[in-house]
Amino acid sequence: MAKKYPVKITIVRKFSSEEVFGHEHYYPDGRKSTLCPHFDENEEIIIDHAYIDLPSDWPCSWAWMDLWKDLSVLSLGGDFSHTEPRITYTTCRDGTKPVVFKLERIEEEEE
């Protein structure tokens, strides 16, 4: 079985619909789009390893599905060619109020 590493998720930035579109955004039912209510900027969350299923305490299933593939790569020891080792950045796919996440594999210092 492959070694599984914990991954630290840091919420880098939440974007408003005004930042995305240049103006306010309203849903078809008339509600105004607001910032993502599930995460706070600079919040850090540690995931023990990329679960197959959504963790019971994770606040947003949509964001989890967007992060899961990158979490899986990092938690199994993989890296990405477009970022420094052990780190990647990704977003949730809510185009009206996206959130940017930094993912960092946590490796114990080898003695």
TORPA-4810 file (N, C-alpha, C, O; in nm, 3 decimals):
<nodes>
NODE_1_0.085_-0.118_0.000_0.000_0.000_0.000_0.089_0.125_0.000_0.189_0.129_0.071_M
NODE_2_0.053_0.223_-0.079_0.130_0.347_-0.090_0.118_0.430_0.038_0.014_0.430_0.104_A
NODE_3_0.225_0.498_0.071_0.223_0.589_0.186_0.127_0.703_0.155_0.125_0.755_0.043_K
NODE_4_0.050_0.743_0.255_-0.045_0.854_0.238_-0.002_0.968_0.329_0.020_0.950_0.449_K
NODE_5_0.009_1.086_0.270_0.051_1.205_0.343_-0.067_1.295_0.371_-0.161_1.300_0.292_Y
NODE_6_-0.063_1.367_0.483_-0.165_1.469_0.506_-0.140_1.588_0.412_-0.028_1.610_0.366_P
NODE_7_-0.246_1.663_0.386_-0.237_1.781_0.300_-0.302_1.898_0.372_-0.413_1.888_0.425_V
NODE_8_-0.230_2.011_0.374_-0.285_2.133_0.433_-0.349_2.214_0.322_-0.287_2.240_0.219_K
NODE_9_-0.473_2.254_0.344_-0.547_2.337_0.249_-0.556_2.477_0.311_-0.605_2.493_0.423_I
NODE_10_-0.510_2.577_0.237_-0.522_2.715_0.281_-0.613_2.789_0.184_-0.595_2.781_0.063_T
NODE_11_-0.711_2.860_0.238_-0.799_2.939_0.152_-0.726_3.070_0.122_-0.708_3.154_0.210_I
NODE_12_-0.684_3.084_-0.003_-0.602_3.198_-0.046_-0.688_3.321_-0.072_-0.656_3.431_-0.027_V
NODE_13_-0.797_3.301_-0.144_-0.878_3.417_-0.184_-1.019_3.374_-0.220_-1.041_3.270_-0.281_R
NODE_14_-1.115_3.458_-0.181_-1.253_3.442_-0.224_-1.285_3.560_-0.314_-1.255_3.675_-0.279_K
NODE_15_-1.345_3.534_-0.429_-1.380_3.639_-0.524_-1.530_3.664_-0.522_-1.609_3.571_-0.513_F
NODE_16_-1.566_3.789_-0.532_-1.708_3.826_-0.541_-1.752_3.826_-0.687_-1.669_3.826_-0.778_S
NODE_17_-1.881_3.826_-0.708_-1.932_3.832_-0.845_-1.894_3.964_-0.911_-1.875_3.970_-1.032_S
NODE_18_-1.883_4.070_-0.832_-1.841_4.199_-0.887_-1.699_4.189_-0.944_-1.670_4.247_-1.048_E
NODE_19_-1.610_4.115_-0.874_-1.473_4.098_-0.923_-1.470_4.011_-1.048_-1.388_4.033_-1.137_E
NODE_20_-1.558_3.914_-1.055_-1.562_3.823_-1.170_-1.622_3.890_-1.292_-1.565_3.884_-1.401_V
NODE_21_-1.738_3.956_-1.275_-1.814_4.010_-1.388_-1.800_4.161_-1.407_-1.832_4.214_-1.513_F
NODE_22_-1.751_4.231_-1.303_-1.746_4.376_-1.309_-1.876_4.441_-1.265_-1.889_4.563_-1.272_G
NODE_23_-1.971_4.362_-1.221_-2.099_4.413_-1.172_-2.162_4.307_-1.082_-2.116_4.193_-1.079_H
NODE_24_-2.267_4.343_-1.010_-2.337_4.247_-0.925_-2.399_4.138_-1.010_-2.433_4.159_-1.126_E
NODE_25_-2.414_4.020_-0.950_-2.475_3.906_-1.018_-2.598_3.863_-0.938_-2.593_3.855_-0.816_H
NODE_26_-2.706_3.837_-1.010_-2.829_3.789_-0.946_-2.869_3.655_-1.006_-2.857_3.634_-1.126_Y
NODE_27_-2.915_3.566_-0.920_-2.964_3.437_-0.966_-3.100_3.456_-1.033_-3.164_3.558_-1.013_Y
NODE_28_-3.143_3.358_-1.112_-3.273_3.372_-1.181_-3.390_3.397_-1.086_-3.490_3.457_-1.126_P
NODE_29_-3.379_3.352_-0.960_-3.489_3.375_-0.865_-3.480_3.512_-0.797_-3.561_3.543_-0.710_D
NODE_30_-3.381_3.594_-0.836_-3.369_3.730_-0.784_-3.271_3.747_-0.669_-3.240_3.860_-0.631_G
NODE_31_-3.220_3.638_-0.613_-3.123_3.650_-0.504_-2.990_3.701_-0.557_-2.947_3.665_-0.666_R
NODE_32_-2.925_3.788_-0.477_-2.794_3.840_-0.513_-2.687_3.737_-0.478_-2.690_3.679_-0.369_K
NODE_33_-2.593_3.716_-0.568_-2.479_3.628_-0.541_-2.389_3.695_-0.437_-2.360_3.814_-0.448_S
NODE_34_-2.345_3.620_-0.338_-2.258_3.671_-0.233_-2.128_3.591_-0.232_-2.114_3.492_-0.304_T
NODE_35_-2.033_3.633_-0.149_-1.910_3.556_-0.133_-1.942_3.415_-0.082_-2.043_3.395_-0.015_L
NODE_36_-1.857_3.321_-0.112_-1.875_3.184_-0.063_-1.887_3.186_0.090_-1.800_3.240_0.158_C
NODE_37_-1.994_3.128_0.144_-2.013_3.128_0.288_-1.942_3.014_0.361_-1.944_3.009_0.484_P
NODE_38_-1.880_2.922_0.287_-1.826_2.800_0.347_-1.683_2.810_0.397_-1.641_2.732_0.481_H
NODE_39_-1.608_2.907_0.344_-1.466_2.918_0.379_-1.431_3.063_0.409_-1.497_3.155_0.361_F
NODE_40_-1.325_3.081_0.488_-1.274_3.214_0.519_-1.132_3.226_0.464_-1.055_3.130_0.470_D
NODE_41_-1.098_3.343_0.410_-0.962_3.363_0.361_-0.863_3.339_0.475_-0.887_3.377_0.589_E
NODE_42_-0.751_3.277_0.441_-0.643_3.240_0.533_-0.678_3.123_0.625_-0.594_3.081_0.705_N
NODE_43_-0.797_3.070_0.615_-0.835_2.951_0.692_-0.748_2.834_0.646_-0.717_2.822_0.527_E
NODE_44_-0.708_2.750_0.741_-0.628_2.631_0.708_-0.703_2.507_0.756_-0.758_2.504_0.866_E
NODE_45_-0.703_2.406_0.671_-0.770_2.280_0.700_-0.670_2.169_0.669_-0.608_2.170_0.562_I
NODE_46_-0.654_2.076_0.760_-0.565_1.961_0.737_-0.651_1.840_0.701_-0.745_1.805_0.773_I
NODE_47_-0.617_1.778_0.589_-0.683_1.654_0.546_-0.582_1.542_0.568_-0.471_1.547_0.515_I
NODE_48_-0.619_1.441_0.647_-0.525_1.332_0.676_-0.476_1.263_0.551_-0.358_1.233_0.538_D
NODE_49_-0.565_1.237_0.460_-0.533_1.185_0.327_-0.658_1.200_0.243_-0.768_1.218_0.295_H
NODE_50_-0.641_1.191_0.113_-0.756_1.210_0.023_-0.851_1.092_0.040_-0.822_0.980_-0.003_A
NODE_51_-0.961_1.118_0.101_-1.062_1.015_0.123_-1.128_0.978_-0.010_-1.131_1.057_-0.104_Y
NODE_52_-1.180_0.858_-0.015_-1.259_0.820_-0.132_-1.392_0.895_-0.128_-1.443_0.939_-0.231_I
NODE_53_-1.447_0.909_-0.008_-1.575_0.977_0.009_-1.555_1.113_0.073_-1.451_1.140_0.133_D
NODE_54_-1.652_1.197_0.059_-1.653_1.330_0.119_-1.640_1.317_0.271_-1.719_1.246_0.333_L
NODE_55_-1.541_1.386_0.333_-1.532_1.382_0.479_-1.658_1.441_0.542_-1.714_1.538_0.490_P
NODE_56_-1.702_1.383_0.651_-1.828_1.425_0.713_-1.825_1.569_0.762_-1.930_1.632_0.773_S
NODE_57_-1.707_1.623_0.792_-1.698_1.760_0.843_-1.658_1.862_0.736_-1.634_1.978_0.768_D
NODE_58_-1.651_1.821_0.611_-1.614_1.914_0.503_-1.735_2.001_0.470_-1.845_1.947_0.452_W
NODE_59_-1.719_2.134_0.460_-1.835_2.223_0.449_-1.903_2.234_0.313_-2.015_2.284_0.305_P
NODE_60_-1.839_2.187_0.204_-1.899_2.208_0.072_-1.865_2.092_-0.021_-1.749_2.072_-0.057_C
NODE_61_-1.965_2.016_-0.059_-1.941_1.899_-0.145_-1.891_1.939_-0.283_-1.813_1.866_-0.343_S
NODE_62_-1.935_2.054_-0.336_-1.890_2.099_-0.468_-1.740_2.129_-0.465_-1.667_2.088_-0.555_W
NODE_63_-1.695_2.201_-0.363_-1.553_2.233_-0.352_-1.471_2.105_-0.335_-1.363_2.093_-0.393_A
NODE_64_-1.522_2.010_-0.256_-1.449_1.885_-0.235_-1.425_1.813_-0.368_-1.315_1.764_-0.394_W
NODE_65_-1.527_1.806_-0.450_-1.512_1.738_-0.580_-1.408_1.809_-0.667_-1.337_1.744_-0.744_M
NODE_66_-1.400_1.941_-0.657_-1.301_2.015_-0.734_-1.159_1.996_-0.681_-1.064_1.997_-0.758_D
NODE_67_-1.144_1.979_-0.551_-1.013_1.963_-0.489_-0.964_1.819_-0.488_-0.844_1.794_-0.485_L
NODE_68_-1.056_1.724_-0.491_-1.024_1.583_-0.467_-0.912_1.529_-0.555_-0.823_1.460_-0.505_W
NODE_69_-0.915_1.558_-0.683_-0.813_1.502_-0.773_-0.674_1.551_-0.736_-0.578_1.473_-0.736_K
NODE_70_-0.660_1.681_-0.704_-0.530_1.735_-0.667_-0.488_1.688_-0.527_-0.371_1.660_-0.504_D
NODE_71_-0.584_1.679_-0.436_-0.555_1.623_-0.303_-0.503_1.480_-0.314_-0.410_1.441_-0.244_L
NODE_72_-0.564_1.403_-0.402_-0.523_1.263_-0.420_-0.379_1.253_-0.467_-0.302_1.172_-0.415_S
NODE_73_-0.342_1.335_-0.565_-0.205_1.333_-0.617_-0.107_1.367_-0.505_-0.010_1.294_-0.483_V
NODE_74_-0.130_1.478_-0.435_-0.038_1.520_-0.330_-0.033_1.421_-0.214_0.074_1.391_-0.163_L
NODE_75_-0.148_1.369_-0.174_-0.151_1.279_-0.058_-0.082_1.146_-0.086_-0.042_1.076_0.007_S
NODE_76_-0.070_1.110_-0.212_0.000_0.985_-0.248_0.146_1.010_-0.288_0.212_0.919_-0.338_L
NODE_77_0.195_1.132_-0.264_0.336_1.162_-0.288_0.368_1.221_-0.424_0.485_1.244_-0.455_G
NODE_78_0.267_1.246_-0.506_0.290_1.302_-0.639_0.305_1.453_-0.637_0.272_1.520_-0.539_G
NODE_79_0.357_1.504_-0.747_0.376_1.648_-0.763_0.322_1.691_-0.899_0.288_1.608_-0.983_D
NODE_80_0.317_1.822_-0.920_0.270_1.880_-1.046_0.386_1.956_-1.110_0.468_2.014_-1.040_F
NODE_81_0.392_1.956_-1.242_0.503_2.021_-1.312_0.490_2.172_-1.317_0.588_2.240_-1.346_S
NODE_82_0.374_2.226_-1.289_0.352_2.370_-1.300_0.369_2.446_-1.168_0.353_2.568_-1.165_H
NODE_83_0.402_2.377_-1.060_0.423_2.441_-0.930_0.543_2.377_-0.862_0.595_2.276_-0.908_T
NODE_84_0.586_2.438_-0.752_0.698_2.381_-0.679_0.657_2.248_-0.615_0.538_2.224_-0.596_E
NODE_85_0.754_2.161_-0.583_0.721_2.032_-0.524_0.635_2.044_-0.399_0.651_2.137_-0.320_P
NODE_86_0.543_1.951_-0.382_0.454_1.937_-0.267_0.343_2.041_-0.261_0.266_2.041_-0.165_R
NODE_87_0.330_2.130_-0.361_0.232_2.237_-0.357_0.157_2.246_-0.490_0.215_2.224_-0.596_I
NODE_88_0.029_2.278_-0.483_-0.045_2.317_-0.602_-0.155_2.414_-0.561_-0.187_2.427_-0.443_T
NODE_89_-0.211_2.480_-0.659_-0.322_2.573_-0.637_-0.437_2.526_-0.724_-0.418_2.478_-0.835_Y
NODE_90_-0.558_2.541_-0.671_-0.675_2.504_-0.747_-0.793_2.590_-0.701_-0.783_2.661_-0.601_T
NODE_91_-0.902_2.584_-0.774_-1.020_2.663_-0.738_-1.143_2.574_-0.735_-1.145_2.465_-0.793_T
NODE_92_-1.246_2.623_-0.668_-1.376_2.559_-0.683_-1.435_2.612_-0.813_-1.397_2.720_-0.859_C
NODE_93_-1.525_2.540_-0.870_-1.574_2.576_-1.004_-1.695_2.669_-1.005_-1.755_2.690_-1.110_R
NODE_94_-1.731_2.724_-0.890_-1.843_2.818_-0.888_-1.797_2.946_-0.955_-1.729_3.028_-0.893_D
NODE_95_-1.833_2.963_-1.080_-1.788_3.076_-1.158_-1.845_3.210_-1.115_-1.796_3.313_-1.160_G
NODE_96_-1.946_3.210_-1.030_-2.003_3.338_-0.984_-1.935_3.389_-0.858_-1.943_3.508_-0.827_T
NODE_97_-1.868_3.300_-0.784_-1.799_3.339_-0.660_-1.689_3.238_-0.627_-1.696_3.169_-0.526_K
NODE_98_-1.587_3.228_-0.714_-1.484_3.126_-0.696_-1.398_3.147_-0.572_-1.385_3.258_-0.520_P
NODE_99_-1.339_3.038_-0.526_-1.247_3.037_-0.413_-1.117_2.972_-0.460_-1.120_2.869_-0.527_V
NODE_100_-1.004_3.033_-0.425_-0.874_2.979_-0.461_-0.815_2.909_-0.338_-0.812_2.965_-0.229_V
NODE_101_-0.768_2.786_-0.359_-0.711_2.704_-0.252_-0.565_2.674_-0.282_-0.528_2.647_-0.396_F
NODE_102_-0.482_2.677_-0.179_-0.344_2.631_-0.188_-0.338_2.497_-0.117_-0.383_2.485_-0.003_K
NODE_103_-0.285_2.395_-0.184_-0.273_2.262_-0.127_-0.126_2.231_-0.106_-0.045_2.247_-0.197_L
NODE_104_-0.090_2.187_0.015_0.050_2.157_0.047_0.060_2.021_0.115_-0.001_1.997_0.219_E
NODE_105_0.138_1.931_0.055_0.162_1.801_0.118_0.249_1.823_0.241_0.348_1.896_0.235_R
NODE_106_0.213_1.761_0.351_0.290_1.770_0.475_0.375_1.644_0.486_0.323_1.533_0.497_I
NODE_107_0.505_1.663_0.483_0.599_1.551_0.498_0.678_1.569_0.625_0.726_1.678_0.655_E
NODE_108_0.692_1.461_0.700_0.772_1.468_0.821_0.918_1.484_0.784_0.964_1.429_0.684_E
NODE_109_0.989_1.560_0.865_1.132_1.575_0.842_1.201_1.440_0.863_1.181_1.374_0.965_E
NODE_110_1.282_1.400_0.766_1.355_1.274_0.780_1.478_1.298_0.866_1.551_1.394_0.846_E
NODE_111_1.499_1.210_0.962_1.612_1.226_1.054_1.731_1.147_1.009_1.836_1.148_1.074_E
</nodes>
